Amino acid sequence: MRLHLLLVVLVAAFAAMPVQLRAQATPPAAESRASGLLDLLPADAVTRHVLKRPAGDLPYTATAGTIDLRGQDGKINARLFYTAYVADDRGPDRPVTFAFNGGPGAASAYLHLGLVGPRILEFQGANRDGTRPALSDNPHSWLDFTDLVLIDPPGTGWSRVADKGSESAFYGVRSDAESIAKFITLYAQKNGRVASPKYLLGESYGGLRAAKVASALKDSQGILVSGIVMVSPLIEGSFVFRSSDDPLGAALQLPSLAAAELERKGSFTEEQVASVERWAMRDYLVSQAGPAPTGEEAERLYGRIAEMTGIAREDVARARGFVGDLYRKNPGGAAGKVASPYDAAFLSDDPYPETRAGRGDDAILDGFTRAYGAAFAAYARDKLGYVTEMTYRLLDTDVNRQWDWDGSRSTTGATDELRTLLSVVPSFRLLVAHGYSDALTPYGVSRYIIEHMPPSLVDGRADLKVYRGGHMFYTDAEERQRFTADVRAFYTGDAKD
């Protein structure tokens, strides 16, 4: 009798344990575990939450965990960390979105805590510079209309490669796409999502990655994605890693530099930027492609560029109108300041004012957005129940340095993959989003790429949206809300031009 009562008490106590504790108490099977560093990654943690939204409460299940990737010998050569948010009461047609950042070498915390997740990290008030990070509910979480799986590629976040010898199997354009495609396939099979509509979300290099992953899913895994959302994407390396005196590249970047100057003056309008776009692709492009102008023609050309960008006229003339390397120092006449390529309107004190070239860390990439890393690690531990002694790598420069660009950065691109997806998957759609003042991956490049695809492929199926701000325009709450509304329309098929 006493034994029976003891068993009843134990069973009741176990049933009352938090879900994440039970998940952690059951380690992966011994035969499937890799030795060494991967052993620091615990079992999956599962917790339940409620998303507060105007349409009513949305209960959902969060899973912070890993999926093993194996080589041809059957041994684990990488363990990929992910965070999944799945609505508890979902219909068969509810989509699932797989999201990742770029770099290469960036973890998914940027998109996770900056845009799509149920919790958001705001950079305003006391946390304007990222020194006092605090998460709050995200009223515009994409979980409202799609389940989410945030993926940390190998070498980032808590995703790790088993050993140094295995890194070449992951740190490259092709191998990276194949590994993420395998992850998505394994996740879909494990969680009964093979038949769900699947979308990919990628930021920066993650845009190129998304196109490559969609192609790998089609060719290697037999899975077709319904659409891709790209945020400030790198699509063609020839435009981003170009020579500074390339006429077309300069013409495509110029509107972003003009938008930044308008923001600094407080006089930004979309109409003014559109005027710059037209001039850049006509008069400016023709002039830069020809011999250096002289006399009155040079005066008019260089004077207009200086007025548009805020760069001193003598500097514009010295560079013969190619200002892609000049905008960072003393932008808009602000002596002792530098502009960020991630948002050319964002100014910070120049750590090296005595030099003519921009030098030092970037105030956005190496400044306040670094807070995403520590904030996510604390959130995963305290709210998702994922406890590990491993450090979270928000940005890993070693991954970036080792990256195999499949030739070179300037020849790597994804336009061919996008053309193929639009051709062979009639329902496939593409949404590309940029910030106006992003000088790193200018919106003009994506517009040029889309406009130079066959109209039969892109009409009504590929769209470009541009928002106030830079590379991470979503750090502004109003622009994040506008973008989320556009994405919701994209998912439901109600997108408007």
N, C-alpha and C positions, 0 to 999 in steps of 0.2 A: 504494500500500500504506500509506504513511504517512497519507494522507488518510483511508483507511478506518479505520485504528486511531484516528485523532483523533476521527472521528465516533462510534465505539464508546465511547470514553472519555467524550465529551460526553453521549451518551445515558444512559450508566450514572450519570454524576454528576447529571444532571437528575432521573433516577428516584429517586435517593437523597435529594433535597432534601426538607425537611419540607413537609408538605401545605400549611401556611398560607403558606409562602414562595412556592410556585407559584401559589397563588390570588392573592396580592398582586401578583405579577409581571405579571398579565394585567389591565390596567385595562378598565373598561367601554368599549364602542365609542364612538368620538369623537362620533358623531352623537347618542348618547343622553345625553351628559353635559351638565349644566347648568353655567353659569359661576359664578364667585364662590365664596361660602362652601361650596357643596355639593361643590366640587372637593377640599375637605380630607377628605372621606370616602373611604377607600380601597376597593378591591375586597373582596369577601367573603373571609374567612379561614376555612378548614376544618381542623379538627384532630380527632384521634381519642383517645378516653379509655376508661377502665373504671370503672364504678360498683361499688364494693364493697358487697355486701349479704348478709344472712344466707342468702338463697336461692341465692347464687352470684354470680360476677362477671357484670356486664352491660356488654358493650362498646357504646359509643355514639359517634356523630359529632356534633360541635358545629360550628355555623356562626354566626359573627358577621358580619353583613352588612347590606345595605340593599335596599329595594325602592323603585322610583320610582313616584310617583303623578303622573299627567298631567292637564292640563286639557282642555277641549273643543278647544283649538287644537293638541293633541298635544304641547305643550311640558311639560317637567318643572316642576311647581310645588311639589313636596315630595319629600324622600328620607327614608324611615322606617327607622330602625335597629332591628334585632331580633337576638335570640340564640335559636337553635334547638338543641334536644337531641333526637336521634332514635336509638332503639335500632337497632343494626346488624342484629340478627336478629329481625325483627318480623313478625307475622302480619297478614293483611289486615284483621282486626278490632281491631287495636291503635288506641286513640283518640289524638287529638292535641288538646292544650289550648292555647288562645291566651289569654295572661295580660297584664293591664295594671293599673296603679295608677290613682289618681284625681287629686285636686287641686281643680279642673283645674290642670294644670301639673306633675304628678308623673311621674317616670320609673319604669320597672319594676324598678329595683334593689331596692326594698323587698321585693316578693314574691320576686324572684330570689334574693337573698342571705339573705333572712330566713325563707323558707318552702320553696319548691319546688325550687330548683336543686340541682345536685350538690355545690356548695360553700356553706357557711353562715358567716355572721358572727355570732359569739356576743358578747353583752354581759354578760360576767361576768369575775371576776378582774381582771387588769390592764387589761382593756378595758371595764370596767363603765361608764365615762363616754364611751366611743367614741374616746378619744385614742390608743389603741394597737390599731388594727384588724388582725386576722389571720384569714384564712380557714382553715377546716378542712373535712374531708369531711362531707357531710350524710348521715347514715345513714337519714334519713327523706325523702329526695328523692322527689318525685312521679314522677320518671323511672322509678321501679320499676314503675309501672302505667300511665303515659301518656307519650307524647312531648310535648315542651314547646316553645312558641314565645313568648318574652317580648318584648312590643312596647313601644317608647317612642313615645307619640303625638307628633304634630308639635309642635315647640318644646321638647320634653323630651329628656333623655339626649343622644344624638347624632342625633336626628331634627331636621331643619331644613326650614323653608319657604324657597322660592327667594328671595323678596323680601318687603318689607313689604306690598306691594299684594296679596299672596296670602294673608295671614294670616286675613282674614275668611272665606276658603274652608275654614278648618280650626278656628278658635277659637270653637266654638259647639256647642250640644247636638246639633243635627241634622247639621251639617257634619262634626263630629267622628265621629259614628256612621257616617256614610257613608264617610269616609276609612278608618276602621279596617275596615269591611266590605270595602272594595275591597282593602285590604292582604291580608286573610285569603283572599279569592278568588284574588288573584295568587299568593300563597304556595302555596295548595292546587294551583293549576294547574301552577305551576313545579315542584313537588316530588311530583307524583303522589298528592296526598292528597284529591282530590275525593270519593272514595268512603269515606274514613275517618270513623268517628264523631268528631264535633267538639264540644268543650266550651269554654266561656268561663269565665275566672276574673277577677274584678274586685274591687278593694278600695276602700272609701270611695266617692268619686264614681264609681269604676270599677264599682261595683255597678249604679248607674243606667246607666252607659255600656254595661255588658254586655247589659242588657235592650234598650237602643236599638240596639246593634250586631246582636243576634240578630234583631230586627225588620227592620233594614236588609238583613241577609243574606237573609232570607226574601223581602222585597218587591222588592229591587233586584238581587240576585245569584242568586236561585233556590237558595239553600243553607239547609238546615234544621239547626239545632244540636240535639244530643242532650240537653244540659243546661247549667246555669249554676251555678257556685259563687260566692257573694258573701261577702266578708270585711268585716265592720263596714260594711255598705253604707249609703249614702244612697239611699233608694228614693223617698221623697216629701219634697220640699223644704218642704212646709207644716208638717211636724213639726220639722224641724231649724232652719229659718230663721223660726221662729214668733215671735210676741210673747211676752215673758217671762211674761205673765199669762194665757196660754191654759190653761184648766183641763185639757183632755185631754192636751196636750203635757207639762204639768207632772206629771200622773199617770203618764205613760209613762216619764218620766225618773227619777222618785223612787226606784224600786227600784235603779237604777244608783248613785245617791248613797248609798243605804243599804248597798249591797254594798261600796262604797269605805270607808265608816266601819267596817264589820265587818272588812275587811281590815286597816285601820289598827290596830284593837284586837286583831287576831290571833284573832278568834272567828267567822270566816266559815263558814257552812254554807248549803247550797242550800235547806234547809228554812226557815231564817230569812228568806232572800230571797223565797221563795215566799209566806211570810206577809205580807211587805211588799207584794208584787204584788197580793194579794187586797184588802188594806186600801186601797191606792192607787186601785184601780179601783172601789171601792165608797164607803166613807166619805169618803175624801179628795176624790175626783172630785166627789161630790155637794156637799160643803161648798164647794169652790172655785168651783163653777158657780153657787152661790147667793149671797145677801148675806153680808157679813162676819159671822162668829160673834161673840158677845159672852159675857161672864160665864164661867160654868163650862165652857160648850161651847168657848169660845176657849182657855181654860186647858188643857183636855184635848187639843184639836187641836194647838195650837202646841207643847205640851210633848212630844207624841208625835213630831212632825216633828223637833224639836230632838234628841230621843233617838236617832232613826233616823239622822240625817244628821251629827250632831256640830256643827251650826250653833247658835250661841248663841240661847236662846229669845227674847230681846228683839229680835234681828235677824229671826227668823222671824215674830214678831208684827208688826214694822214693815213687813215685806214681805207681810203677810196670808197667809202660808203659801206664797207663790211663791218658791222658794229657788233657782231655776235660775241666778240671777246672784250668789248669795251663797256658794256652796260653795267657791269658789277661795281666798278669803282666810281665813287662820287656821283651816284645816280641822281639825275634831275638837279644837278648842281649842289647836292647835299654833301659838302666837304666832310671828310672823315667818316663817311658811311659806306657800307657795301650792300649790294642787293643780292638776294638769294636766287640761284637759278630755279629753285623750286617754286618761288613766287617772286618775280622781279619787282613787285611793288613792296615787298617786305624788306625793310631796312634795318641794319644793325650797326653798331660801332665797328669800325675797321681796326682789327688787331695789328695790322701792318700798314699804316697810312703812308709810310715812307716808300713803299714799293708801288710800281705802276700796274702790276697785275694782281688780281684777286688772290689772296692767300689765306690759309687757315681753315678751321672747321666751318661748316655751314650752320647758320643760326636756326634753320628749320630741321634739316636732317639730323644734325649733331646736337641740336638744342632741344627745344621743348618737346618734340615728338618722341624723343628717347624715353619719355615717361611712360609710353605705352608698355614697355617691357616689364618694368617693376610692377606697374598697375595690374597687368594680366597675371603675373606670377602670384600676386597676393589674392586676386579674385579667384583664380583656379584653386588655391589652397582653402580660402575661407568660405567660398560660396559653392564651389563645384566639388569640394572634397577630394581634390587631386593633390596628394602630398608626395613630394619627391625631394631628394637632396641634390638633384641636378639643377644647374643654373639654366635660366631661360635666355636663349640667344635671340635678341630682337634683330640684330644685324651682324652677320658674320663676314668679315672682310676676307678671311681665308678661303671661304667658299667662292667669293667673287674673284679672287686672284687665280684660283685653280680652274675657273670655268672654261670648258671647251666650247668655243663659239662655232664649231663646225666650219672652220675656215678662219673667219675674222669677224669682229663685231660689225664692221661696216658692210659686210655682205650677207649678214644673217637677217632674214625677214620672214613674215608670215602671210604676205598677200596671196601667195599661191594657195596656201591652205584655206584661206577665207573664200577665195574664188571657187575652190573645189567643193567646200561645204555648201555654199549657196547654190552650186550647180546640181549636186547629187542629192541634197536633202531639201526638197521643195518647201518644207515648213520651217526650215532653219532661219533664224533672224539674228541680227547683230545690233547692239546699241553701244555707241562709243561716247564717253563723257570726258570733257576736259575743263580745266580752268583757263580763263582768258589770259592771265598773266603768268602762266607756266612757260618759262623759257627753256626748260630742259627737254620736255616732249611737247612742242607747240601744237596747239589744236589745228593750225593750218596744215600740218603734215597729214593728220588723219583725214581732214576734209579732202585734200588732194588725192589721197589713196582711194577713198570711197568714190570720188567723182571720176576717177579714171578706171573704175571697174565697169564692165558692161551694164548699161541701164537695165537690161532684162534680169540681171541678178540682184541689183540693189534697190530698185524702185519698190517702195513700200516694205522693204525687208531689212535695210541697213540705214541707220540714222545716227547723226552726230548731234549731241547736245553740249552747249558751252555755258559755263556758270562763272559768276564772279569769284575770283580767287586764283590760286595757283595749282601746283601738282596735287596737293591734298586739300582741294577746295572744300571738302566735306567737314573740315574742322570748324567751318562757320555754320552755325545752327540753321540759319535761313536757307543757305544754299544746300545743305544736307536735306532739309525738308523738301525743297524743290526737286532735287535729284530723286529722292525716294518716290515722290509722286509720279515722276516720269517713268521710273522703273516699274512701279505698280502697273501703270498703263501698258508698258511694254509686255509684262507677263500676262496681262489679261487680254492683250490684243486690241487695246483701245488707244494706242499711241497716236498722237497727232503731230503733224509737222509744225 
